[in-house]
Amino acid sequence: MQKDTSPLVPLHYFGFGYAALVATGGITGYAKAASVPSLAAGLFFGSLAGLGAYQLSQDPSNVWAFLATSGTLAGIMGMQFYNSGKFMPAGLIAGASLLMVAKLGISLLSTPHP
């Protein structure tokens, strides 16, 4: 019998939750302020994060699309948070994006390379 060395919760589950958070943020921005750019950006980046999480679920070493998406969002939303000082929504998404970048980086560094 082989010992199960996988993490308690696979990384792609966090990825799908993150993708849903990003898309929901865009939808909420549209609902509250009728902001079409928020809707478009939320759905675009949420879809890219969902694609990255799906790729991660198929191959745990395929983190590049997800890492690029969360890194880009961390930068964009981090600047918005810095300029506005408002936690919602920019600070929340920037923080979640930074956590995803850190989690993906740790995963990438701890994965054995051939």
Backbone as CSV, one residue per row, in Angstrom:
resi,resn,N_x,N_y,N_z,CA_x,CA_y,CA_z,C_x,C_y,C_z
1,MET,0.842,-1.172,0.000,0.000,0.000,0.000,0.889,1.238,0.000
2,GLN,0.587,2.178,-0.900,1.386,3.387,-1.034,0.880,4.473,-0.083
3,LYS,1.809,5.143,0.553,1.459,6.199,1.497,1.006,7.437,0.730
4,ASP,-0.089,8.055,1.198,-0.621,9.258,0.564,0.147,10.463,1.087
5,THR,0.913,11.115,0.201,1.703,12.277,0.600,1.119,13.573,0.061
6,SER,-0.089,13.523,-0.473,-0.696,14.727,-1.031,-1.149,15.656,0.092
7,PRO,-1.228,16.964,-0.211,-1.677,17.900,0.813,-3.136,17.645,1.187
8,LEU,-3.540,18.182,2.346,-4.909,17.999,2.813,-5.928,18.479,1.779
9,VAL,-5.710,19.667,1.259,-6.587,20.227,0.228,-5.730,20.517,-0.992
10,PRO,-6.037,19.908,-2.126,-5.239,20.165,-3.327,-5.258,21.651,-3.705
11,LEU,-4.151,22.110,-4.246,-3.986,23.522,-4.582,-5.030,24.018,-5.568
12,HIS,-5.447,23.172,-6.506,-6.403,23.650,-7.501,-7.771,23.954,-6.890
13,TYR,-8.116,23.364,-5.747,-9.373,23.735,-5.083,-9.325,25.187,-4.643
14,PHE,-8.183,25.606,-4.078,-8.020,27.018,-3.732,-8.097,27.878,-4.990
15,GLY,-7.555,27.358,-6.082,-7.568,28.084,-7.350,-8.965,28.329,-7.869
16,PHE,-9.812,27.316,-7.788,-11.189,27.507,-8.252,-11.935,28.489,-7.349
17,GLY,-11.673,28.440,-6.054,-12.280,29.405,-5.134,-11.811,30.824,-5.420
18,TYR,-10.530,30.965,-5.705,-9.962,32.267,-6.050,-10.586,32.792,-7.343
19,ALA,-10.728,31.926,-8.340,-11.346,32.328,-9.611,-12.781,32.804,-9.383
20,ALA,-13.512,32.095,-8.541,-14.891,32.490,-8.234,-14.917,33.829,-7.498
21,LEU,-13.969,34.048,-6.589,-13.892,35.319,-5.868,-13.652,36.478,-6.832
22,VAL,-12.746,36.308,-7.770,-12.421,37.362,-8.732,-13.628,37.663,-9.627
23,ALA,-14.258,36.625,-10.152,-15.428,36.831,-11.014,-16.579,37.463,-10.241
24,THR,-16.793,37.022,-9.015,-17.853,37.589,-8.182,-17.579,39.059,-7.889
25,GLY,-16.314,39.415,-7.693,-15.956,40.816,-7.478,-16.320,41.682,-8.667
26,GLY,-16.084,41.186,-9.861,-16.456,41.931,-11.066,-17.957,42.085,-11.199
27,ILE,-18.684,41.026,-10.897,-20.150,41.077,-10.977,-20.700,42.035,-9.928
28,THR,-20.123,42.011,-8.728,-20.562,42.905,-7.662,-20.274,44.363,-8.018
29,GLY,-19.113,44.617,-8.609,-18.781,45.970,-9.047,-19.768,46.490,-10.069
30,TYR,-20.204,45.614,-10.942,-21.199,46.011,-11.932,-22.555,46.254,-11.276
31,ALA,-22.949,45.379,-10.366,-24.253,45.494,-9.711,-24.342,46.752,-8.841
32,LYS,-23.271,47.098,-8.146,-23.302,48.244,-7.239,-23.099,49.570,-7.944
33,ALA,-22.209,49.617,-8.928,-21.851,50.902,-9.531,-22.075,50.947,-11.039
34,ALA,-22.702,49.926,-11.587,-22.929,49.819,-13.030,-21.616,49.986,-13.801
35,SER,-20.537,49.434,-13.230,-19.209,49.554,-13.822,-18.955,48.403,-14.788
36,VAL,-19.064,48.712,-16.072,-18.811,47.708,-17.098,-17.341,47.267,-17.091
37,PRO,-16.373,48.199,-16.876,-14.981,47.727,-16.801,-14.735,46.735,-15.653
38,SER,-15.404,46.942,-14.515,-15.270,45.985,-13.405,-15.808,44.623,-13.805
39,LEU,-16.946,44.622,-14.459,-17.545,43.361,-14.909,-16.625,42.654,-15.894
40,ALA,-16.144,43.403,-16.889,-15.285,42.803,-17.915,-13.990,42.272,-17.303
41,ALA,-13.341,43.073,-16.463,-12.078,42.650,-15.854,-12.293,41.465,-14.915
42,GLY,-13.361,41.509,-14.116,-13.639,40.416,-13.192,-13.887,39.107,-13.908
43,LEU,-14.685,39.164,-14.964,-14.968,37.932,-15.710,-13.748,37.453,-16.488
44,PHE,-12.978,38.389,-17.044,-11.777,38.014,-17.797,-10.749,37.359,-16.882
45,PHE,-10.395,38.037,-15.793,-9.384,37.482,-14.897,-9.914,36.265,-14.132
46,GLY,-11.204,36.248,-13.820,-11.788,35.071,-13.185,-11.724,33.856,-14.102
47,SER,-11.980,34.081,-15.385,-11.893,32.990,-16.365,-10.454,32.497,-16.515
48,LEU,-9.501,33.442,-16.575,-8.092,33.040,-16.673,-7.647,32.269,-15.437
49,ALA,-8.093,32.717,-14.263,-7.746,32.002,-13.027,-8.397,30.616,-13.019
50,GLY,-9.626,30.524,-13.504,-10.293,29.228,-13.600,-9.557,28.291,-14.551
51,LEU,-9.100,28.829,-15.677,-8.311,28.036,-16.621,-7.015,27.568,-15.977
52,GLY,-6.364,28.472,-15.252,-5.126,28.106,-14.559,-5.356,27.031,-13.515
53,ALA,-6.460,27.135,-12.772,-6.781,26.119,-11.760,-7.087,24.777,-12.431
54,TYR,-7.775,24.818,-13.564,-8.052,23.578,-14.293,-6.742,22.937,-14.774
55,GLN,-5.844,23.758,-15.348,-4.564,23.220,-15.797,-3.790,22.621,-14.626
56,LEU,-3.868,23.273,-13.492,-3.199,22.792,-12.287,-3.789,21.461,-11.821
57,SER,-5.104,21.294,-11.989,-5.739,20.039,-11.582,-5.323,18.880,-12.494
58,GLN,-4.977,19.195,-13.740,-4.560,18.162,-14.681,-3.078,17.816,-14.544
59,ASP,-2.274,18.835,-14.235,-0.824,18.645,-14.098,-0.333,19.605,-13.018
60,PRO,-0.029,19.106,-11.819,0.358,19.978,-10.706,1.595,20.841,-10.954
61,SER,2.372,20.528,-11.977,3.543,21.365,-12.266,3.232,22.476,-13.263
62,ASN,2.031,22.495,-13.811,1.642,23.496,-14.806,1.010,24.706,-14.107
63,VAL,1.846,25.534,-13.511,1.357,26.660,-12.712,1.463,27.994,-13.435
64,TRP,2.023,28.037,-14.626,2.419,29.301,-15.240,1.252,30.216,-15.577
65,ALA,0.178,29.717,-16.149,-0.972,30.582,-16.471,-1.596,31.134,-15.202
66,PHE,-1.698,30.288,-14.198,-2.295,30.705,-12.930,-1.395,31.702,-12.209
67,LEU,-0.096,31.455,-12.251,0.858,32.353,-11.607,0.864,33.721,-12.290
68,ALA,0.814,33.744,-13.607,0.786,35.012,-14.346,-0.497,35.790,-14.042
69,THR,-1.629,35.084,-13.988,-2.899,35.738,-13.712,-2.932,36.331,-12.312
70,SER,-2.582,35.541,-11.319,-2.639,36.036,-9.946,-1.569,37.094,-9.695
71,GLY,-0.422,36.981,-10.327,0.622,37.997,-10.193,0.204,39.321,-10.806
72,THR,-0.429,39.251,-11.975,-0.919,40.466,-12.619,-1.986,41.138,-11.770
73,LEU,-2.920,40.347,-11.273,-3.973,40.912,-10.422,-3.409,41.479,-9.126
74,ALA,-2.409,40.830,-8.561,-1.790,41.348,-7.344,-1.199,42.729,-7.601
75,GLY,-0.549,42.898,-8.736,0.035,44.193,-9.081,-1.009,45.266,-9.342
76,ILE,-1.991,44.944,-10.178,-3.025,45.925,-10.538,-3.846,46.328,-9.322
77,MET,-4.350,45.342,-8.608,-5.213,45.646,-7.464,-4.404,46.191,-6.289
78,GLY,-3.146,45.806,-6.183,-2.287,46.368,-5.147,-2.083,47.861,-5.356
79,MET,-1.894,48.273,-6.612,-1.760,49.706,-6.915,-3.061,50.444,-6.641
80,GLN,-4.197,49.837,-6.998,-5.481,50.481,-6.703,-5.687,50.627,-5.204
81,PHE,-5.326,49.601,-4.449,-5.450,49.671,-2.989,-4.528,50.747,-2.420
82,TYR,-3.309,50.813,-2.928,-2.345,51.814,-2.466,-2.856,53.230,-2.746
83,ASN,-3.424,53.439,-3.935,-3.899,54.771,-4.317,-5.194,55.164,-3.626
84,SER,-6.096,54.212,-3.407,-7.400,54.543,-2.819,-7.440,54.353,-1.305
85,GLY,-6.671,53.413,-0.794,-6.699,53.103,0.635,-7.932,52.322,1.054
86,LYS,-8.757,51.924,0.093,-9.991,51.186,0.386,-9.730,49.684,0.283
87,PHE,-10.088,48.971,1.349,-9.881,47.531,1.355,-10.790,46.817,0.374
88,MET,-12.034,47.258,0.267,-12.986,46.600,-0.634,-13.101,47.382,-1.922
89,PRO,-12.957,46.775,-3.036,-12.566,45.401,-3.325,-11.070,45.235,-3.585
90,ALA,-10.374,46.364,-3.810,-8.983,46.279,-4.275,-8.079,45.568,-3.276
91,GLY,-8.184,45.900,-2.004,-7.326,45.290,-0.992,-7.582,43.805,-0.834
92,LEU,-8.855,43.415,-0.898,-9.216,42.004,-0.770,-8.632,41.188,-1.919
93,ILE,-8.817,41.659,-3.141,-8.323,40.922,-4.308,-6.795,40.941,-4.335
94,ALA,-6.182,42.079,-3.966,-4.718,42.146,-3.925,-4.176,41.154,-2.896
95,GLY,-4.795,41.093,-1.730,-4.354,40.159,-0.698,-4.529,38.710,-1.118
96,ALA,-5.699,38.393,-1.678,-5.944,37.022,-2.147,-4.970,36.653,-3.267
97,SER,-4.674,37.613,-4.134,-3.746,37.359,-5.238,-2.334,37.123,-4.719
98,LEU,-1.918,37.922,-3.730,-0.594,37.713,-3.133,-0.495,36.345,-2.471
99,LEU,-1.558,35.941,-1.792,-1.562,34.613,-1.177,-1.452,33.518,-2.234
100,MET,-2.155,33.680,-3.351,-2.087,32.671,-4.412,-0.689,32.633,-5.028
101,VAL,-0.081,33.806,-5.238,1.282,33.834,-5.785,2.237,33.113,-4.833
102,ALA,2.100,33.384,-3.537,2.967,32.729,-2.546,2.730,31.223,-2.533
103,LYS,1.474,30.809,-2.544,1.149,29.378,-2.505,1.661,28.680,-3.768
104,LEU,1.493,29.318,-4.926,1.979,28.733,-6.173,3.509,28.688,-6.189
105,GLY,4.143,29.737,-5.677,5.604,29.753,-5.619,6.149,28.657,-4.731
106,ILE,5.541,28.483,-3.577,5.962,27.409,-2.666,5.758,26.048,-3.322
107,SER,4.616,25.897,-3.988,4.335,24.639,-4.678,5.364,24.377,-5.775
108,LEU,5.715,25.413,-6.497,6.676,25.280,-7.588,8.061,24.924,-7.062
109,LEU,8.451,25.549,-5.957,9.770,25.287,-5.378,9.871,23.920,-4.716
110,SER,8.763,23.425,-4.191,8.790,22.141,-3.479,8.537,20.941,-4.391
111,THR,8.157,21.179,-5.636,7.915,20.089,-6.576,9.248,19.584,-7.112
112,PRO,9.466,18.267,-7.067,10.722,17.734,-7.627,10.765,17.939,-9.138
113,HIS,11.913,18.359,-9.613,12.092,18.586,-11.057,12.855,17.417,-11.668
114,PRO,12.454,17.018,-12.879,13.137,15.873,-13.528,14.537,16.200,-13.965
